[in-house]
Amino acid sequence: MQKFFKFVVAAVIGLSLTVLPAQASFRDVAPGSWYEGAVTELAQAGAITGYPDGTFRPNQAITAAEFVTITARLAGLSPTQGQTAHWAAGHMQAALEAGWYDWDEIPPTGERFGQPIARQLAVKILMNALLPSARGDYNTESAKIKDFAALDGRYYEAVLAAYASGVVHGDNNGNFLPLGTLTRAEACTLFRNIGRIQTNQPSTPAPEPSQTVPEPVRTRQGGVSENGWLQVVGTQLCNEAGSPIALRGMSSHGIQWYGQFTSSKAIANTADYGANLFRVAMYTGEGGYLSQPEAVKAKVIAAVDAAIENDLYVIIDWHILSDGNPMAHVNEAVAFFREMARRYQDTPNVLYEICNEPNGNVSWIGDVRPYAQRAIAAIREQSPKAVILVGSPTWSQDIHLAAADPLEGENLMYTLHFYAGTHGANLRQRVDDALARGLPIFVSEWGTSRADGSGGVFLEESKVWLDFLDERGISWCNWSLCDKNETSAALRPGVSPESSWRQEDLTESGRFVFSRFTP
Ligand code: IDC
């Protein structure tokens, strides 16, 4: 019997790997999304079919009937005579008779067939059906599961075996969430994991991940589907329910140069390490938006859409740099933000950063503040509540000037930018002073390097900064997600945006930063 299972799974999943099409066939499974590969493999194997309208609905909770049916197809278990007319009744009956689960867990009378299946039960079914001989050592495996106490005793064996064999990994916080639901996309990754274990057997266990940087986690947490619209309460960024939230993630480099690292796969890779924020740095000068508006705007939209697909919050950054005074191109900025805010008015993912770093001969009162009033008005016509981030003179370090004379309006935050090799305690003091005056602060750009993007890396100094931000619940975005040969870049030269990134693909800076996405 055991051999038979192995044969079927190896054949079904193994073969499917070799005939993978370039794209998934469901219109809501975006090419490059973190689950595309798994969904495509399962579809090719004939184990999933999706909905009649051509969708797969990856974010929907998988039901008991769906989960058992897919497992049965993979195991080659034929339906028997069901007890009801439900579409899945035959497979449910066969699975029950095979002992994959007990009567009380999913009664054959069908009342729970259409309900979301709990994760602990799903894992039990999966392991019983497809990897029945796997075992996990109680002490070793239970220590990996932070919320082990929440697990019902009858699921210990299956869950420990699933952890030991690498079928299941915890979420970013090390939790298994035994009573939580599984999305359809997550379920596909479980099926794929187990299929790979089947096809690879006998295999040597994967090397232990390093202590400092987690390998990517596939269970996303802290994203938009969980937190909804953001709001600013006092100085604190909060989610829709009013709970404090700190967003953490990566900024792109200039998209006119390194746009390939804003693809859905690149963003998915970043999210897999725990980020819930992405920043699209649209340079205005330096060959950016002002010199080729349509082409650059199209890149922005593609990048924002890729972040949305991956459930991330995303900042649209009007990246002024050599054009130090935002007033120089205020009309272009107003038109751009009006268009973006109209496009994304119903999308809780998007934040607007209206001027990256004012610099040079520019003042808060005379330039940045009046500029901000115009840009904010344009956004607010379309999007009444999206969070708007406002810079300040001296490369967004003069938050004390903003604190002395803040703007009117809701859901506004003020950016503070720092580079750990250049800026230290003085600037941190400015943050505390500004907070004390009621100014909400958002670190939309910081680097582990010197302010020129090179030198270092300054990891000790960076750690002091991030601990400081964590203590204050301040959100941050790191510069930058690219493979440029400079120390602030997170990726080693030559790393492909379309590959799945492992620790060795990250630079020293990238390894440090990626390890800090989740607290
Ligand atoms: C730097 C890039 C570098 C590029 C330079 C000029 O790292 O490769 O040649 O811009 O375009 C900022 C800016 C950000 C800078 C970064 C590091 O927002 O554009 O990127 N930095 O110098 N402010 C402070 C530092």
Residues whose N, C-alpha, C, O or C-beta is under 5 A from the ligand:
A	BS01	IDC	A451 D452 G453
